[in-house]
Amino acid sequence: MPRILFIAAHRPDRSPSQRYRFEQFTPYWEANGFQCDHAWIIDEEDDIHFYRSGALWAKSRIFLKSHKRRREHVQKAGSYDLIFVQREAFMTHSTRFERELAATGVPMIYDFDDAIWLMDVSKANRMLRWLKDPAKTAKIVPLATVVIAGNEFLADYARQFHSNVVVMPTVIDTARYLPTSPPMATGRPIVVGWSGSLTSMPHLEQAIPVLQRFQQQYNDRVTFRIISDTLLEVPGLRIENRKWSSATEAEDLADIDIGIMPLPHNDWSRGKCGFKGLQYMAMARAVVLEEIGVNSTIVRHGVNGLLAKDDAQWHECLCRLVEEPDLRARLGSAARETVEARYSMIAWRDRYLQLFNELIEQRKK
């Protein structure tokens, strides 16, 4: 049985990037003859200290433990048939582990789904930003046998350093994200939903002025549902905060009417893979997405969703979806069809298997 070693930072079911870039596929891949072993370095107890301000002594212990654990992973990597590195092997500027993994001679896949060559550090770890070097992405990419990028913007970056780059989008498990009809209770407000983490909350906050104007116009006809690991409270907005959980993320989206994805206009946003929008679309919900990057590929304006690039357009799109329930239904239905055809796990799981088998066979020659 061919064996794949997945090198990533977090334990299973912790990181959205890992969950949707490879973890959700592993049961299918294992059912089709592959053994999938996950090698992570940040444990659940580490999260308590790693993502809070200060705690430098605790973070030092985490670094030392993680370094030791990653050394152990590298030492056994040569016994595998494939190595799959997601984003980076270690959280500092060093590329030592990636170089050692490449030196094993085992085919190495390098996967990334954000513009990680740009500096992006959480508020809690800004004091430690000197340990990071986003430019190391350019050093890791040439070490891989093949590079998987989440969209064309990311792929274009990788192609500066590698000739074998393939695009595989971040996709949805459509067997789990199943559309249901939103409640139709008399007097029920239209629910505008947003799902995201503490790190992406600033993207939503940039849209607060237009959302406040929208709320003022429709008053109790609309409400907002924020699904996140952090609370949002804003004067003038009727907000229902729900604690994000991987176990309930699909259910929490089931009774929203409109899904939104505002983003700043910069290269970090151009590197995003549109997953937030795809989650809403999989639930057959009408969406308004920022008109930037891959969002403009996923959504055809007026066909399977709406796109907006300034406050005026955002306000117009939200108002249209409130006033036109038939439009919401039509866009939502087309959105689900788009996900099933182009952005579902079913549509891509065998393409990965094909790539895995090709790399294994090439090594035998």
N, C-alpha and C positions, 0 to 999 in steps of 0.2 A: 504493500500500500504506500503510495507516494506521501511524503510528509512535508507540510508547510509550517515554517516558523514565522509567526506574526509578531513583529517588533513594534511596540507602541508604548505610550507613556502610562496609560491608565488601565485599571482593571476592567474586565468586561462589564458592559451595561453602565458605564460611567460617562464616557465622552461621546457626544453626538457624532463627531467626525468618525470615530472608530465604529460606533454602532451601525452607522449607515454606509460606511465605505467598505467594511468587510465583515463585521460580527454578524449582521443579519443574514449573510449568505452562508455562513459556515455549516449550519445543519444540512443545507442542500448539498454543499460540496462534500461533506462527509458521507452523505447518502450516495454520492457518486464516486466514492473510492478514495477520497483524500483524508488524511489525518491532519487536523488543524490545531496547532498548539499556540496559545497566546502567551507572550512574554512581556509583562508590564513591570513598571518600577514604582508607581505611586499607589500606595494602598489606601484603603478607606480611612484609616486612622491618620494618615498623612494629610488628607484633605483639610482636616481641622486647622492645621498650622500653615499649610502651603498656600492657602488662598485668603489668609488674613494678614493685615498689616503688622509689621514688626516680626516678632517670633523668630529672630535671626538664629538663635541657638538651635531651636527646633528645626528650622530649615536647613541648617548645617548638617544636622544628623540625617535628615532626609536625603540630602545630596550624597553623603558618604554611603548610606545604605543603598541608594539607587545605583551609585557607581559600582559597588561590589556586585549587586544583582545583575547589572548589565554585563559585567565581565563574565559572569557565569553563563549568561545567555550566549555570548559570543563564543565561548569555549565549546559549547555543544552544537553551534550552528552548522558546523561542517558535516554533521551526520544527517542533515535534512536534504530534501530534493529541491526546495525553493525557500527563499527568504523574502518576506514581504515587510518592508519598512514603511510605516505610516508617519509622514511628516518629519520625524527626526528620532534618532536612537537615544539621544540624551538632551537635557534641557539647557545646556550651556553652549558656548561658542565652539566647543570642540567637535571635530568630525572623526575623532579617533575610532569610535565604535563602527561607524559606517565603513571606514577604510578597512578595518579588520574583518568585517562581514564580507566585504567585496573580495578580500584576499583569500577567503575560504575556497573560492572557485565555484561556489553554489550560485546558480542564477538568482539575482537580486532584483526584486520589483520595488521601485520607489513610488509611493502614492502621496499626492497632496491635493487639498481641496480649498485652499485659501492662498492669498498673495503673501505667503509667509516670508518672502524676501524683504518685506517691509516691516519696520519695527512696530510691534503691537504688544504692549506689556500691560497686564492688569494693574489697577491702582494699588493693590496690595503688595505688588512686587516691583514697584518703580525704583525702589532703593537698590534693587539687584539687577537693574537693566544692563549694567556693565558686564554681567556674565553672559548676556545673549549677543549673538551676532547673526542677524537675519541674512547677511550676505553668505552665510555658510551653505544656504540652499544651492547656490551656484557651484559649490564644491561637492555637494552630495550627488546632484543630478548626474554628473559624468561617471560616477562609480557604479550606477545601476546598469543592469542588463536591459531593462525596459522601464520607462517612466509612464505612470498613469496619472493624468491630470483631470481635474473635475470639470473643466470647461476649456474653450478655445483660448481665452485670455491667458490662463495658466499654462496651457500647452505652448503657446507662442513664446512665453518666457523660457520654458524648459528647452525648447528647440534651439535656443542660443548655445546650449551646452551639450545636447544629445540629439542624435538622429532618429532614435527609436522612441517616439512619444505617441501615446494613444490617449484619446479622450474617452472617459467613461463617467457619465454624470452620477451625482448622488441621487439615489432612487428610493422609492417607497415600496413597502410591503403592502400591496393592495388587498391581500387577504386579511390584513389586520385593520387597515384604514378602509372601512366599509361605510358608504354613504347611508345616512338615515334622513328622514324628513324632519326639518326643524319643527319645534312645537308651534302650533297655530292658535294658541289660546287668545281669546279676544282681549285686546288691550296690551298684549305682550309687546315689549319694545323690540326693535330690531337690534340684534347683538353684533357689534363689530369686534372681531377677535384679533389678538396679537399674541404670539408665542415666542419666547426668547429668554435669554439668560442675562445675568448681570452685565456681562461684557457687551451684549448687543442692545441693552436698554437705552444707551445714548442715541441709537438710531431712531427709536420710537420717540424719545424726548424731543428730537428736532422737529417732529410733526405736531407737537402739542398746540402751538398757536392755531393751526388750521383745524385741529380736532376740537379745540375750544369754540371756535367760530361755528363749526358744524353742530356741536352740542347745543349751543345757544339758539341756533336756528330751529332745531327739531326737539329740543327740550326732552321731555320724558318719552318721546317716540323712539329714542335710541339710547343704548348703553354700551359700555366697553367691557370686554373680558380680557384681562391680562393674565396669561399663563406663564409663570416665571418662578425663578428661585429667589426673587426679590420683590418687595411690594412697591407699587406705584400709587401715589396719592397726589392728585393735581386739582387745584381749585377750579371749579366750573366743569369738571368731568365726572360723570356717573360711572364709577369703575367698580367692577367685581374682580378682585384679585383671587386667583387660584394658584395654589402651590404646584409647581411643575413636578410631574412624576413620570418616569418612563412607562410605568404600568398603566397610567390613565391618560396619556397624552392624546390618543385618538378619541377617546370618549369625551375629553374636555373640549374638543373641537366640534363635537357632533351637533351641538345646538347653537353654534354661531350662524349668522346669516351672511356675513361679509368678513373676509380675511384681508389683513393689510400687511404690507412690508415696505415701510419707508426706509430709505438709505441715503447717506451722504453721497455726493458726487466726487468720488476719488478712486484711486487705483485699488484700495482695499475692497471697496464695494464691487469693482469690476471683477475682482477675483472670487466673489461669492458665487455659490452654486445654486442659489434660488430655492434652497430646500424648504425654507419656511413657507414660501408660496406653494410649493408642491404638496406640502401637508394639507393646506387648506383645499387645494384643488382636488386632491384625492378624496376628500370628503364631499365632493361635488358642491363646493361653495364658490360663490362669486368672489373674485379677488381684485384688489387694487395694489399693484406692485410698482415700485419705483422704476422708472424707465432708464435702466442702466445695466450694462453687462449682460449676463445670460438671461436676465428677466425678459429682455426683449426678444430672446429666442424662444423661451418657454411660452410666453403669452403673445397671441395675436390680438391686438387691441380691438375690442368689440366682438370678437369671435369666441374666445375662451377665457376672457378676463379683460381688465382695463389696466392701462399704463398711465402713469402721471410723473411729471418731472419738475413741477413747481407747485406752490401753494394753491394757485388758482385752479390748476388741473386736478389736484387732489380733492379740493372742495367740490368741484364739478362732478367728479367721478363718484364720490361718496353720496352726493345728493341724488344723482341718477339712480343709484342702486337702492336708495330708500324709496324713491318715488315710483320705481318701475319693478314690481315684484316679478313680472314675467321675464324681464331682462336678467334679474338675479338667477332665476331658474334655468334659463337658456344658457347663460355663461357657465353656471355650475355644472350642468350636464356635459357641456363640451370640455370643461376643465377635467372632469373625471376621465373622459375618453382620451384626452391628451396624456394623462399620467399612465393610463393602462398601456397605451401604444408605445410611448417613448421614454417614460421615466419610472417604470415599475421594476421591481426585483426580478419578476418573471422574464421581462424583456432583456435582461442583462446577465443573469446568472450563468447561462451557458457560454456567453462570450468570455467570461473569466475562465471557465473550465478549458475552453479552447486555447486561451493564452497560456494557462498553466501547462497543459500537455505539450504545446509547441516548445516552450522553454525547456522542459524535461527532455524532449526528444532531441533538441539541438545540442544539449550537453552530451548526449550519448554518441554523437557523431565525431 
